[in-house]
Amino acid sequence: MDPTGRRTGEAPEPKLAEVLLKQVNDARELTNSKQHVARGIKITPKYFKDCLDCLRGAVTIAFPEGLPEYDEVRQVHQHISQA
């Protein structure tokens, strides 16, 4: 258990895990530069922001109480939001 008692080390429910995995796979596909070059798709900062927003939303759905401050996923999202 973490010091805050917010996480117990248990994975989210299978349906929520599917949502997270789907968003991760979508993000991988959306950020595949080789595919974009081959298709002639222009990548913009808004494009990446939308992708990150989808990931952030999936994390919020899976962990509605939020993640503890020391969680790496939370730290990455905070770092990106501040950039």
mmCIF file of the N, C-alpha and C atoms, coordinates in Angstrom:
data_MODEL
# 
_entry.id   MODEL 
# 
loop_
_atom_site.group_PDB 
_atom_site.id 
_atom_site.type_symbol 
_atom_site.label_atom_id 
_atom_site.label_alt_id 
_atom_site.label_comp_id 
_atom_site.label_asym_id 
_atom_site.label_entity_id 
_atom_site.label_seq_id 
_atom_site.pdbx_PDB_ins_code 
_atom_site.Cartn_x 
_atom_site.Cartn_y 
_atom_site.Cartn_z 
_atom_site.occupancy 
_atom_site.B_iso_or_equiv 
_atom_site.pdbx_formal_charge 
_atom_site.auth_seq_id 
_atom_site.auth_comp_id 
_atom_site.auth_asym_id 
_atom_site.auth_atom_id 
_atom_site.pdbx_PDB_model_num 
ATOM 1   N N  . MET A 1 1  ? 0.856   -1.173 0.000   1.00 0.00 ? 1  MET A N  1 
ATOM 2   C CA . MET A 1 1  ? 0.000   0.000  0.000   1.00 0.00 ? 1  MET A CA 1 
ATOM 3   C C  . MET A 1 1  ? 0.906   1.242  0.000   1.00 0.00 ? 1  MET A C  1 
ATOM 4   N N  . ASP A 1 2  ? 0.455   2.278  -0.658  1.00 0.00 ? 2  ASP A N  1 
ATOM 5   C CA . ASP A 1 2  ? 1.245   3.504  -0.688  1.00 0.00 ? 2  ASP A CA 1 
ATOM 6   C C  . ASP A 1 2  ? 1.038   4.307  0.598   1.00 0.00 ? 2  ASP A C  1 
ATOM 7   N N  . PRO A 1 3  ? 1.935   5.254  0.873   1.00 0.00 ? 3  PRO A N  1 
ATOM 8   C CA . PRO A 1 3  ? 1.851   6.009  2.124   1.00 0.00 ? 3  PRO A CA 1 
ATOM 9   C C  . PRO A 1 3  ? 0.549   6.790  2.284   1.00 0.00 ? 3  PRO A C  1 
ATOM 10  N N  . THR A 1 4  ? -0.066  7.178  1.182   1.00 0.00 ? 4  THR A N  1 
ATOM 11  C CA . THR A 1 4  ? -1.300  7.957  1.277   1.00 0.00 ? 4  THR A CA 1 
ATOM 12  C C  . THR A 1 4  ? -2.523  7.070  1.435   1.00 0.00 ? 4  THR A C  1 
ATOM 13  N N  . GLY A 1 5  ? -2.366  5.770  1.167   1.00 0.00 ? 5  GLY A N  1 
ATOM 14  C CA . GLY A 1 5  ? -3.491  4.851  1.269   1.00 0.00 ? 5  GLY A CA 1 
ATOM 15  C C  . GLY A 1 5  ? -4.450  4.925  0.103   1.00 0.00 ? 5  GLY A C  1 
ATOM 16  N N  . ARG A 1 6  ? -4.077  5.648  -0.944  1.00 0.00 ? 6  ARG A N  1 
ATOM 17  C CA . ARG A 1 6  ? -4.972  5.823  -2.083  1.00 0.00 ? 6  ARG A CA 1 
ATOM 18  C C  . ARG A 1 6  ? -4.870  4.684  -3.088  1.00 0.00 ? 6  ARG A C  1 
ATOM 19  N N  . ARG A 1 7  ? -3.723  4.011  -3.115  1.00 0.00 ? 7  ARG A N  1 
ATOM 20  C CA . ARG A 1 7  ? -3.554  2.898  -4.043  1.00 0.00 ? 7  ARG A CA 1 
ATOM 21  C C  . ARG A 1 7  ? -3.120  1.675  -3.271  1.00 0.00 ? 7  ARG A C  1 
ATOM 22  N N  . THR A 1 8  ? -3.654  0.548  -3.647  1.00 0.00 ? 8  THR A N  1 
ATOM 23  C CA . THR A 1 8  ? -3.347  -0.690 -2.944  1.00 0.00 ? 8  THR A CA 1 
ATOM 24  C C  . THR A 1 8  ? -2.538  -1.657 -3.805  1.00 0.00 ? 8  THR A C  1 
ATOM 25  N N  . GLY A 1 9  ? -2.150  -1.243 -4.989  1.00 0.00 ? 9  GLY A N  1 
ATOM 26  C CA . GLY A 1 9  ? -1.391  -2.105 -5.889  1.00 0.00 ? 9  GLY A CA 1 
ATOM 27  C C  . GLY A 1 9  ? -2.265  -2.967 -6.769  1.00 0.00 ? 9  GLY A C  1 
ATOM 28  N N  . GLU A 1 10 ? -3.560  -2.815 -6.649  1.00 0.00 ? 10 GLU A N  1 
ATOM 29  C CA . GLU A 1 10 ? -4.479  -3.590 -7.475  1.00 0.00 ? 10 GLU A CA 1 
ATOM 30  C C  . GLU A 1 10 ? -4.696  -2.879 -8.805  1.00 0.00 ? 10 GLU A C  1 
ATOM 31  N N  . ALA A 1 11 ? -4.769  -3.666 -9.856  1.00 0.00 ? 11 ALA A N  1 
ATOM 32  C CA . ALA A 1 11 ? -5.031  -3.112 -11.183 1.00 0.00 ? 11 ALA A CA 1 
ATOM 33  C C  . ALA A 1 11 ? -6.487  -2.660 -11.261 1.00 0.00 ? 11 ALA A C  1 
ATOM 34  N N  . PRO A 1 12 ? -6.785  -1.739 -12.180 1.00 0.00 ? 12 PRO A N  1 
ATOM 35  C CA . PRO A 1 12 ? -8.192  -1.362 -12.354 1.00 0.00 ? 12 PRO A CA 1 
ATOM 36  C C  . PRO A 1 12 ? -9.001  -2.551 -12.872 1.00 0.00 ? 12 PRO A C  1 
ATOM 37  N N  . GLU A 1 13 ? -10.295 -2.423 -12.804 1.00 0.00 ? 13 GLU A N  1 
ATOM 38  C CA . GLU A 1 13 ? -11.178 -3.477 -13.315 1.00 0.00 ? 13 GLU A CA 1 
ATOM 39  C C  . GLU A 1 13 ? -10.828 -3.770 -14.775 1.00 0.00 ? 13 GLU A C  1 
ATOM 40  N N  . PRO A 1 14 ? -11.085 -5.001 -15.236 1.00 0.00 ? 14 PRO A N  1 
ATOM 41  C CA . PRO A 1 14 ? -10.716 -5.370 -16.613 1.00 0.00 ? 14 PRO A CA 1 
ATOM 42  C C  . PRO A 1 14 ? -11.242 -4.405 -17.682 1.00 0.00 ? 14 PRO A C  1 
ATOM 43  N N  . LYS A 1 15 ? -12.465 -3.937 -17.545 1.00 0.00 ? 15 LYS A N  1 
ATOM 44  C CA . LYS A 1 15 ? -13.019 -2.999 -18.548 1.00 0.00 ? 15 LYS A CA 1 
ATOM 45  C C  . LYS A 1 15 ? -12.237 -1.691 -18.546 1.00 0.00 ? 15 LYS A C  1 
ATOM 46  N N  . LEU A 1 16 ? -11.867 -1.207 -17.361 1.00 0.00 ? 16 LEU A N  1 
ATOM 47  C CA . LEU A 1 16 ? -11.099 0.030  -17.277 1.00 0.00 ? 16 LEU A CA 1 
ATOM 48  C C  . LEU A 1 16 ? -9.676  -0.177 -17.787 1.00 0.00 ? 16 LEU A C  1 
ATOM 49  N N  . ALA A 1 17 ? -9.122  -1.349 -17.535 1.00 0.00 ? 17 ALA A N  1 
ATOM 50  C CA . ALA A 1 17 ? -7.793  -1.661 -18.066 1.00 0.00 ? 17 ALA A CA 1 
ATOM 51  C C  . ALA A 1 17 ? -7.830  -1.673 -19.589 1.00 0.00 ? 17 ALA A C  1 
ATOM 52  N N  . GLU A 1 18 ? -8.923  -2.171 -20.156 1.00 0.00 ? 18 GLU A N  1 
ATOM 53  C CA . GLU A 1 18 ? -9.083  -2.157 -21.617 1.00 0.00 ? 18 GLU A CA 1 
ATOM 54  C C  . GLU A 1 18 ? -9.105  -0.732 -22.150 1.00 0.00 ? 18 GLU A C  1 
ATOM 55  N N  . VAL A 1 19 ? -9.792  0.163  -21.452 1.00 0.00 ? 19 VAL A N  1 
ATOM 56  C CA . VAL A 1 19 ? -9.846  1.568  -21.856 1.00 0.00 ? 19 VAL A CA 1 
ATOM 57  C C  . VAL A 1 19 ? -8.438  2.160  -21.858 1.00 0.00 ? 19 VAL A C  1 
ATOM 58  N N  . LEU A 1 20 ? -7.680  1.908  -20.792 1.00 0.00 ? 20 LEU A N  1 
ATOM 59  C CA . LEU A 1 20 ? -6.309  2.410  -20.710 1.00 0.00 ? 20 LEU A CA 1 
ATOM 60  C C  . LEU A 1 20 ? -5.445  1.853  -21.840 1.00 0.00 ? 20 LEU A C  1 
ATOM 61  N N  . LEU A 1 21 ? -5.511  0.553  -22.055 1.00 0.00 ? 21 LEU A N  1 
ATOM 62  C CA . LEU A 1 21 ? -4.707  -0.069 -23.102 1.00 0.00 ? 21 LEU A CA 1 
ATOM 63  C C  . LEU A 1 21 ? -5.087  0.446  -24.483 1.00 0.00 ? 21 LEU A C  1 
ATOM 64  N N  . LYS A 1 22 ? -6.371  0.646  -24.714 1.00 0.00 ? 22 LYS A N  1 
ATOM 65  C CA . LYS A 1 22 ? -6.822  1.178  -26.002 1.00 0.00 ? 22 LYS A CA 1 
ATOM 66  C C  . LYS A 1 22 ? -6.244  2.574  -26.234 1.00 0.00 ? 22 LYS A C  1 
ATOM 67  N N  . GLN A 1 23 ? -6.289  3.416  -25.220 1.00 0.00 ? 23 GLN A N  1 
ATOM 68  C CA . GLN A 1 23 ? -5.764  4.771  -25.357 1.00 0.00 ? 23 GLN A CA 1 
ATOM 69  C C  . GLN A 1 23 ? -4.246  4.767  -25.563 1.00 0.00 ? 23 GLN A C  1 
ATOM 70  N N  . VAL A 1 24 ? -3.551  3.880  -24.878 1.00 0.00 ? 24 VAL A N  1 
ATOM 71  C CA . VAL A 1 24 ? -2.103  3.770  -25.068 1.00 0.00 ? 24 VAL A CA 1 
ATOM 72  C C  . VAL A 1 24 ? -1.791  3.318  -26.494 1.00 0.00 ? 24 VAL A C  1 
ATOM 73  N N  . ASN A 1 25 ? -2.513  2.320  -26.966 1.00 0.00 ? 25 ASN A N  1 
ATOM 74  C CA . ASN A 1 25 ? -2.295  1.844  -28.338 1.00 0.00 ? 25 ASN A CA 1 
ATOM 75  C C  . ASN A 1 25 ? -2.652  2.917  -29.360 1.00 0.00 ? 25 ASN A C  1 
ATOM 76  N N  . ASP A 1 26 ? -3.733  3.641  -29.129 1.00 0.00 ? 26 ASP A N  1 
ATOM 77  C CA . ASP A 1 26 ? -4.103  4.742  -30.021 1.00 0.00 ? 26 ASP A CA 1 
ATOM 78  C C  . ASP A 1 26 ? -3.017  5.814  -30.029 1.00 0.00 ? 26 ASP A C  1 
ATOM 79  N N  . ALA A 1 27 ? -2.474  6.116  -28.843 1.00 0.00 ? 27 ALA A N  1 
ATOM 80  C CA . ALA A 1 27 ? -1.412  7.128  -28.752 1.00 0.00 ? 27 ALA A CA 1 
ATOM 81  C C  . ALA A 1 27 ? -0.172  6.670  -29.503 1.00 0.00 ? 27 ALA A C  1 
ATOM 82  N N  . ARG A 1 28 ? 0.167   5.418  -29.388 1.00 0.00 ? 28 ARG A N  1 
ATOM 83  C CA . ARG A 1 28 ? 1.331   4.891  -30.127 1.00 0.00 ? 28 ARG A CA 1 
ATOM 84  C C  . ARG A 1 28 ? 1.116   5.042  -31.631 1.00 0.00 ? 28 ARG A C  1 
ATOM 85  N N  . GLU A 1 29 ? -0.079  4.717  -32.070 1.00 0.00 ? 29 GLU A N  1 
ATOM 86  C CA . GLU A 1 29 ? -0.378  4.831  -33.500 1.00 0.00 ? 29 GLU A CA 1 
ATOM 87  C C  . GLU A 1 29 ? -0.375  6.292  -33.945 1.00 0.00 ? 29 GLU A C  1 
ATOM 88  N N  . LEU A 1 30 ? -0.962  7.159  -33.130 1.00 0.00 ? 30 LEU A N  1 
ATOM 89  C CA . LEU A 1 30 ? -1.036  8.577  -33.488 1.00 0.00 ? 30 LEU A CA 1 
ATOM 90  C C  . LEU A 1 30 ? 0.330   9.246  -33.526 1.00 0.00 ? 30 LEU A C  1 
ATOM 91  N N  . THR A 1 31 ? 1.272   8.720  -32.759 1.00 0.00 ? 31 THR A N  1 
ATOM 92  C CA . THR A 1 31 ? 2.598   9.336  -32.707 1.00 0.00 ? 31 THR A CA 1 
ATOM 93  C C  . THR A 1 31 ? 3.633   8.595  -33.551 1.00 0.00 ? 31 THR A C  1 
ATOM 94  N N  . ASN A 1 32 ? 3.197   7.676  -34.387 1.00 0.00 ? 32 ASN A N  1 
ATOM 95  C CA . ASN A 1 32 ? 4.105   6.932  -35.252 1.00 0.00 ? 32 ASN A CA 1 
ATOM 96  C C  . ASN A 1 32 ? 4.491   7.809  -36.444 1.00 0.00 ? 32 ASN A C  1 
ATOM 97  N N  . SER A 1 33 ? 5.666   8.403  -36.373 1.00 0.00 ? 33 SER A N  1 
ATOM 98  C CA . SER A 1 33 ? 6.079   9.357  -37.398 1.00 0.00 ? 33 SER A CA 1 
ATOM 99  C C  . SER A 1 33 ? 6.233   8.710  -38.776 1.00 0.00 ? 33 SER A C  1 
ATOM 100 N N  . LYS A 1 34 ? 6.629   7.457  -38.832 1.00 0.00 ? 34 LYS A N  1 
ATOM 101 C CA . LYS A 1 34 ? 6.774   6.790  -40.131 1.00 0.00 ? 34 LYS A CA 1 
ATOM 102 C C  . LYS A 1 34 ? 5.432   6.711  -40.849 1.00 0.00 ? 34 LYS A C  1 
ATOM 103 N N  . GLN A 1 35 ? 4.381   6.403  -40.112 1.00 0.00 ? 35 GLN A N  1 
ATOM 104 C CA . GLN A 1 35 ? 3.044   6.339  -40.719 1.00 0.00 ? 35 GLN A CA 1 
ATOM 105 C C  . GLN A 1 35 ? 2.617   7.716  -41.210 1.00 0.00 ? 35 GLN A C  1 
ATOM 106 N N  . HIS A 1 36 ? 2.912   8.753  -40.427 1.00 0.00 ? 36 HIS A N  1 
ATOM 107 C CA . HIS A 1 36 ? 2.519   10.102 -40.815 1.00 0.00 ? 36 HIS A CA 1 
ATOM 108 C C  . HIS A 1 36 ? 3.254   10.556 -42.066 1.00 0.00 ? 36 HIS A C  1 
ATOM 109 N N  . VAL A 1 37 ? 4.520   10.256 -42.166 1.00 0.00 ? 37 VAL A N  1 
ATOM 110 C CA . VAL A 1 37 ? 5.293   10.631 -43.348 1.00 0.00 ? 37 VAL A CA 1 
ATOM 111 C C  . VAL A 1 37 ? 4.750   9.896  -44.566 1.00 0.00 ? 37 VAL A C  1 
ATOM 112 N N  . ALA A 1 38 ? 4.494   8.609  -44.402 1.00 0.00 ? 38 ALA A N  1 
ATOM 113 C CA . ALA A 1 38 ? 3.979   7.808  -45.510 1.00 0.00 ? 38 ALA A CA 1 
ATOM 114 C C  . ALA A 1 38 ? 2.616   8.314  -45.986 1.00 0.00 ? 38 ALA A C  1 
ATOM 115 N N  . ARG A 1 39 ? 1.797   8.770  -45.055 1.00 0.00 ? 39 ARG A N  1 
ATOM 116 C CA . ARG A 1 39 ? 0.448   9.257  -45.400 1.00 0.00 ? 39 ARG A CA 1 
ATOM 117 C C  . ARG A 1 39 ? 0.429   10.745 -45.725 1.00 0.00 ? 39 ARG A C  1 
ATOM 118 N N  . GLY A 1 40 ? 1.520   11.441 -45.446 1.00 0.00 ? 40 GLY A N  1 
ATOM 119 C CA . GLY A 1 40 ? 1.566   12.882 -45.695 1.00 0.00 ? 40 GLY A CA 1 
ATOM 120 C C  . GLY A 1 40 ? 0.744   13.683 -44.701 1.00 0.00 ? 40 GLY A C  1 
ATOM 121 N N  . ILE A 1 41 ? 0.628   13.184 -43.477 1.00 0.00 ? 41 ILE A N  1 
ATOM 122 C CA . ILE A 1 41 ? -0.169  13.850 -42.451 1.00 0.00 ? 41 ILE A CA 1 
ATOM 123 C C  . ILE A 1 41 ? 0.701   14.855 -41.717 1.00 0.00 ? 41 ILE A C  1 
ATOM 124 N N  . LYS A 1 42 ? 0.195   16.063 -41.565 1.00 0.00 ? 42 LYS A N  1 
ATOM 125 C CA . LYS A 1 42 ? 0.909   17.097 -40.829 1.00 0.00 ? 42 LYS A CA 1 
ATOM 126 C C  . LYS A 1 42 ? 0.621   16.938 -39.331 1.00 0.00 ? 42 LYS A C  1 
ATOM 127 N N  . ILE A 1 43 ? 1.680   16.959 -38.545 1.00 0.00 ? 43 ILE A N  1 
ATOM 128 C CA . ILE A 1 43 ? 1.548   16.818 -37.099 1.00 0.00 ? 43 ILE A CA 1 
ATOM 129 C C  . ILE A 1 43 ? 1.699   18.198 -36.475 1.00 0.00 ? 43 ILE A C  1 
ATOM 130 N N  . THR A 1 44 ? 0.736   18.569 -35.638 1.00 0.00 ? 44 THR A N  1 
ATOM 131 C CA . THR A 1 44 ? 0.762   19.873 -34.981 1.00 0.00 ? 44 THR A CA 1 
ATOM 132 C C  . THR A 1 44 ? 0.797   19.687 -33.468 1.00 0.00 ? 44 THR A C  1 
ATOM 133 N N  . PRO A 1 45 ? 1.160   20.736 -32.743 1.00 0.00 ? 45 PRO A N  1 
ATOM 134 C CA . PRO A 1 45 ? 1.113   20.633 -31.270 1.00 0.00 ? 45 PRO A CA 1 
ATOM 135 C C  . PRO A 1 45 ? -0.294  20.284 -30.766 1.00 0.00 ? 45 PRO A C  1 
ATOM 136 N N  . LYS A 1 46 ? -1.325  20.807 -31.421 1.00 0.00 ? 46 LYS A N  1 
ATOM 137 C CA . LYS A 1 46 ? -2.706  20.493 -31.021 1.00 0.00 ? 46 LYS A CA 1 
ATOM 138 C C  . LYS A 1 46 ? -2.983  18.997 -31.172 1.00 0.00 ? 46 LYS A C  1 
ATOM 139 N N  . TYR A 1 47 ? -2.421  18.397 -32.203 1.00 0.00 ? 47 TYR A N  1 
ATOM 140 C CA . TYR A 1 47 ? -2.569  16.965 -32.447 1.00 0.00 ? 47 TYR A CA 1 
ATOM 141 C C  . TYR A 1 47 ? -2.062  16.173 -31.239 1.00 0.00 ? 47 TYR A C  1 
ATOM 142 N N  . PHE A 1 48 ? -0.863  16.526 -30.761 1.00 0.00 ? 48 PHE A N  1 
ATOM 143 C CA . PHE A 1 48 ? -0.306  15.839 -29.597 1.00 0.00 ? 48 PHE A CA 1 
ATOM 144 C C  . PHE A 1 48 ? -1.074  16.170 -28.326 1.00 0.00 ? 48 PHE A C  1 
ATOM 145 N N  . LYS A 1 49 ? -1.534  17.402 -28.192 1.00 0.00 ? 49 LYS A N  1 
ATOM 146 C CA . LYS A 1 49 ? -2.312  17.791 -27.013 1.00 0.00 ? 49 LYS A CA 1 
ATOM 147 C C  . LYS A 1 49 ? -3.585  16.965 -26.933 1.00 0.00 ? 49 LYS A C  1 
ATOM 148 N N  . ASP A 1 50 ? -4.257  16.796 -28.068 1.00 0.00 ? 50 ASP A N  1 
ATOM 149 C CA . ASP A 1 50 ? -5.482  15.991 -28.090 1.00 0.00 ? 50 ASP A CA 1 
ATOM 150 C C  . ASP A 1 50 ? -5.198  14.548 -27.685 1.00 0.00 ? 50 ASP A C  1 
ATOM 151 N N  . CYS A 1 51 ? -4.083  14.027 -28.155 1.00 0.00 ? 51 CYS A N  1 
ATOM 152 C CA . CYS A 1 51 ? -3.688  12.662 -27.805 1.00 0.00 ? 51 CYS A CA 1 
ATOM 153 C C  . CYS A 1 51 ? -3.446  12.541 -26.299 1.00 0.00 ? 51 CYS A C  1 
ATOM 154 N N  . LEU A 1 52 ? -2.728  13.507 -25.738 1.00 0.00 ? 52 LEU A N  1 
ATOM 155 C CA . LEU A 1 52 ? -2.458  13.498 -24.296 1.00 0.00 ? 52 LEU A CA 1 
ATOM 156 C C  . LEU A 1 52 ? -3.729  13.677 -23.480 1.00 0.00 ? 52 LEU A C  1 
ATOM 157 N N  . ASP A 1 53 ? -4.651  14.490 -23.974 1.00 0.00 ? 53 ASP A N  1 
ATOM 158 C CA . ASP A 1 53 ? -5.922  14.676 -23.278 1.00 0.00 ? 53 ASP A CA 1 
ATOM 159 C C  . ASP A 1 53 ? -6.702  13.361 -23.210 1.00 0.00 ? 53 ASP A C  1 
ATOM 160 N N  . CYS A 1 54 ? -6.651  12.583 -24.286 1.00 0.00 ? 54 CYS A N  1 
ATOM 161 C CA . CYS A 1 54 ? -7.327  11.276 -24.288 1.00 0.00 ? 54 CYS A CA 1 
ATOM 162 C C  . CYS A 1 54 ? -6.698  10.342 -23.256 1.00 0.00 ? 54 CYS A C  1 
ATOM 163 N N  . LEU A 1 55 ? -5.368  10.348 -23.195 1.00 0.00 ? 55 LEU A N  1 
ATOM 164 C CA . LEU A 1 55 ? -4.691  9.521  -22.194 1.00 0.00 ? 55 LEU A CA 1 
ATOM 165 C C  . LEU A 1 55 ? -5.036  9.974  -20.781 1.00 0.00 ? 55 LEU A C  1 
ATOM 166 N N  . ARG A 1 56 ? -5.030  11.281 -20.568 1.00 0.00 ? 56 ARG A N  1 
ATOM 167 C CA . ARG A 1 56 ? -5.362  11.836 -19.252 1.00 0.00 ? 56 ARG A CA 1 
ATOM 168 C C  . ARG A 1 56 ? -6.789  11.443 -18.864 1.00 0.00 ? 56 ARG A C  1 
ATOM 169 N N  . GLY A 1 57 ? -7.694  11.497 -19.812 1.00 0.00 ? 57 GLY A N  1 
ATOM 170 C CA . GLY A 1 57 ? -9.082  11.116 -19.548 1.00 0.00 ? 57 GLY A CA 1 
ATOM 171 C C  . GLY A 1 57 ? -9.209  9.647  -19.172 1.00 0.00 ? 57 GLY A C  1 
ATOM 172 N N  . ALA A 1 58 ? -8.465  8.790  -19.868 1.00 0.00 ? 58 ALA A N  1 
ATOM 173 C CA . ALA A 1 58 ? -8.511  7.355  -19.555 1.00 0.00 ? 58 ALA A CA 1 
ATOM 174 C C  . ALA A 1 58 ? -7.974  7.087  -18.149 1.00 0.00 ? 58 ALA A C  1 
ATOM 175 N N  . VAL A 1 59 ? -6.914  7.785  -17.767 1.00 0.00 ? 59 VAL A N  1 
ATOM 176 C CA . VAL A 1 59 ? -6.359  7.621  -16.417 1.00 0.00 ? 59 VAL A CA 1 
ATOM 177 C C  . VAL A 1 59 ? -7.379  8.091  -15.381 1.00 0.00 ? 59 VAL A C  1 
ATOM 178 N N  . THR A 1 60 ? -8.058  9.188  -15.659 1.00 0.00 ? 60 THR A N  1 
ATOM 179 C CA . THR A 1 60 ? -9.069  9.714  -14.737 1.00 0.00 ? 60 THR A CA 1 
ATOM 180 C C  . THR A 1 60 ? -10.236 8.742  -14.583 1.00 0.00 ? 60 THR A C  1 
ATOM 181 N N  . ILE A 1 61 ? -10.623 8.110  -15.685 1.00 0.00 ? 61 ILE A N  1 
ATOM 182 C CA . ILE A 1 61 ? -11.710 7.122  -15.620 1.00 0.00 ? 61 ILE A CA 1 
ATOM 183 C C  . ILE A 1 61 ? -11.278 5.917  -14.787 1.00 0.00 ? 61 ILE A C  1 
ATOM 184 N N  . ALA A 1 62 ? -10.054 5.460  -14.998 1.00 0.00 ? 62 ALA A N  1 
ATOM 185 C CA . ALA A 1 62 ? -9.568  4.265  -14.286 1.00 0.00 ? 62 ALA A CA 1 
ATOM 186 C C  . ALA A 1 62 ? -9.270  4.544  -12.818 1.00 0.00 ? 62 ALA A C  1 
ATOM 187 N N  . PHE A 1 63 ? -8.817  5.764  -12.515 1.00 0.00 ? 63 PHE A N  1 
ATOM 188 C CA . PHE A 1 63 ? -8.463  6.129  -11.143 1.00 0.00 ? 63 PHE A CA 1 
ATOM 189 C C  . PHE A 1 63 ? -9.177  7.427  -10.764 1.00 0.00 ? 63 PHE A C  1 
ATOM 190 N N  . PRO A 1 64 ? -10.499 7.367  -10.554 1.00 0.00 ? 64 PRO A N  1 
ATOM 191 C CA . PRO A 1 64 ? -11.270 8.590  -10.303 1.00 0.00 ? 64 PRO A CA 1 
ATOM 192 C C  . PRO A 1 64 ? -10.855 9.351  -9.041  1.00 0.00 ? 64 PRO A C  1 
ATOM 193 N N  . GLU A 1 65 ? -10.240 8.667  -8.074  1.00 0.00 ? 65 GLU A N  1 
ATOM 194 C CA . GLU A 1 65 ? -9.791  9.360  -6.864  1.00 0.00 ? 65 GLU A CA 1 
ATOM 195 C C  . GLU A 1 65 ? -8.504  10.129 -7.129  1.00 0.00 ? 65 GLU A C  1 
ATOM 196 N N  . GLY A 1 66 ? -7.926  9.929  -8.302  1.00 0.00 ? 66 GLY A N  1 
ATOM 197 C CA . GLY A 1 66 ? -6.664  10.568 -8.646  1.00 0.00 ? 66 GLY A CA 1 
ATOM 198 C C  . GLY A 1 66 ? -5.485  9.687  -8.271  1.00 0.00 ? 66 GLY A C  1 
ATOM 199 N N  . LEU A 1 67 ? -4.344  10.049 -8.799  1.00 0.00 ? 67 LEU A N  1 
ATOM 200 C CA . LEU A 1 67 ? -3.123  9.307  -8.510  1.00 0.00 ? 67 LEU A CA 1 
ATOM 201 C C  . LEU A 1 67 ? -2.331  10.050 -7.442  1.00 0.00 ? 67 LEU A C  1 
ATOM 202 N N  . PRO A 1 68 ? -1.576  9.328  -6.619  1.00 0.00 ? 68 PRO A N  1 
ATOM 203 C CA . PRO A 1 68 ? -0.771  9.999  -5.603  1.00 0.00 ? 68 PRO A CA 1 
ATOM 204 C C  . PRO A 1 68 ? 0.316   10.860 -6.253  1.00 0.00 ? 68 PRO A C  1 
ATOM 205 N N  . GLU A 1 69 ? 0.805   11.827 -5.522  1.00 0.00 ? 69 GLU A N  1 
ATOM 206 C CA . GLU A 1 69 ? 1.780   12.782 -6.047  1.00 0.00 ? 69 GLU A CA 1 
ATOM 207 C C  . GLU A 1 69 ? 3.040   12.107 -6.572  1.00 0.00 ? 69 GLU A C  1 
ATOM 208 N N  . TYR A 1 70 ? 3.441   11.004 -5.983  1.00 0.00 ? 70 TYR A N  1 
ATOM 209 C CA . TYR A 1 70 ? 4.676   10.353 -6.393  1.00 0.00 ? 70 TYR A CA 1 
ATOM 210 C C  . TYR A 1 70 ? 4.505   9.431  -7.599  1.00 0.00 ? 70 TYR A C  1 
ATOM 211 N N  . ASP A 1 71 ? 3.286   9.224  -8.066  1.00 0.00 ? 71 ASP A N  1 
ATOM 212 C CA . ASP A 1 71 ? 3.035   8.320  -9.186  1.00 0.00 ? 71 ASP A CA 1 
ATOM 213 C C  . ASP A 1 71 ? 3.655   8.886  -10.461 1.00 0.00 ? 71 ASP A C  1 
ATOM 214 N N  . GLU A 1 72 ? 4.370   8.043  -11.193 1.00 0.00 ? 72 GLU A N  1 
ATOM 215 C CA . GLU A 1 72 ? 5.066   8.485  -12.397 1.00 0.00 ? 72 GLU A CA 1 
ATOM 216 C C  . GLU A 1 72 ? 4.115   9.011  -13.463 1.00 0.00 ? 72 GLU A C  1 
ATOM 217 N N  . VAL A 1 73 ? 2.974   8.374  -13.635 1.00 0.00 ? 73 VAL A N  1 
ATOM 218 C CA . VAL A 1 73 ? 2.012   8.829  -14.645 1.00 0.00 ? 73 VAL A CA 1 
ATOM 219 C C  . VAL A 1 73 ? 1.544   10.243 -14.307 1.00 0.00 ? 73 VAL A C  1 
ATOM 220 N N  . ARG A 1 74 ? 1.230   10.475 -13.053 1.00 0.00 ? 74 ARG A N  1 
ATOM 221 C CA . ARG A 1 74 ? 0.802   11.812 -12.635 1.00 0.00 ? 74 ARG A CA 1 
ATOM 222 C C  . ARG A 1 74 ? 1.915   12.838 -12.854 1.00 0.00 ? 74 ARG A C  1 
ATOM 223 N N  . GLN A 1 75 ? 3.140   12.478 -12.511 1.00 0.00 ? 75 GLN A N  1 
ATOM 224 C CA . GLN A 1 75 ? 4.259   13.393 -12.678 1.00 0.00 ? 75 GLN A CA 1 
ATOM 225 C C  . GLN A 1 75 ? 4.478   13.745 -14.146 1.00 0.00 ? 75 GLN A C  1 
ATOM 226 N N  . VAL A 1 76 ? 4.361   12.760 -15.034 1.00 0.00 ? 76 VAL A N  1 
ATOM 227 C CA . VAL A 1 76 ? 4.532   13.034 -16.463 1.00 0.00 ? 76 VAL A CA 1 
ATOM 228 C C  . VAL A 1 76 ? 3.437   13.967 -16.943 1.00 0.00 ? 76 VAL A C  1 
ATOM 229 N N  . HIS A 1 77 ? 2.207   13.717 -16.556 1.00 0.00 ? 77 HIS A N  1 
ATOM 230 C CA . HIS A 1 77 ? 1.103   14.590 -16.981 1.00 0.00 ? 77 HIS A CA 1 
ATOM 231 C C  . HIS A 1 77 ? 1.297   16.009 -16.453 1.00 0.00 ? 77 HIS A C  1 
ATOM 232 N N  . GLN A 1 78 ? 1.734   16.146 -15.222 1.00 0.00 ? 78 GLN A N  1 
ATOM 233 C CA . GLN A 1 78 ? 1.953   17.480 -14.657 1.00 0.00 ? 78 GLN A CA 1 
ATOM 234 C C  . GLN A 1 78 ? 3.081   18.192 -15.388 1.00 0.00 ? 78 GLN A C  1 
ATOM 235 N N  . HIS A 1 79 ? 4.134   17.464 -15.686 1.00 0.00 ? 79 HIS A N  1 
ATOM 236 C CA . HIS A 1 79 ? 5.281   18.061 -16.391 1.00 0.00 ? 79 HIS A CA 1 
ATOM 237 C C  . HIS A 1 79 ? 4.854   18.547 -17.777 1.00 0.00 ? 79 HIS A C  1 
ATOM 238 N N  . ILE A 1 80 ? 4.093   17.744 -18.480 1.00 0.00 ? 80 ILE A N  1 
ATOM 239 C CA . ILE A 1 80 ? 3.642   18.114 -19.826 1.00 0.00 ? 80 ILE A CA 1 
ATOM 240 C C  . ILE A 1 80 ? 2.685   19.298 -19.753 1.00 0.00 ? 80 ILE A C  1 
ATOM 241 N N  . SER A 1 81 ? 1.812   19.316 -18.751 1.00 0.00 ? 81 SER A N  1 
ATOM 242 C CA . SER A 1 81 ? 0.854   20.409 -18.607 1.00 0.00 ? 81 SER A CA 1 
ATOM 243 C C  . SER A 1 81 ? 1.540   21.736 -18.331 1.00 0.00 ? 81 SER A C  1 
ATOM 244 N N  . GLN A 1 82 ? 2.678   21.690 -17.639 1.00 0.00 ? 82 GLN A N  1 
ATOM 245 C CA . GLN A 1 82 ? 3.404   22.903 -17.306 1.00 0.00 ? 82 GLN A CA 1 
ATOM 246 C C  . GLN A 1 82 ? 4.252   23.413 -18.473 1.00 0.00 ? 82 GLN A C  1 
ATOM 247 N N  . ALA A 1 83 ? 4.545   22.532 -19.425 1.00 0.00 ? 83 ALA A N  1 
ATOM 248 C CA . ALA A 1 83 ? 5.404   22.912 -20.564 1.00 0.00 ? 83 ALA A CA 1 
ATOM 249 C C  . ALA A 1 83 ? 4.684   23.810 -21.531 1.00 0.00 ? 83 ALA A C  1 
# 
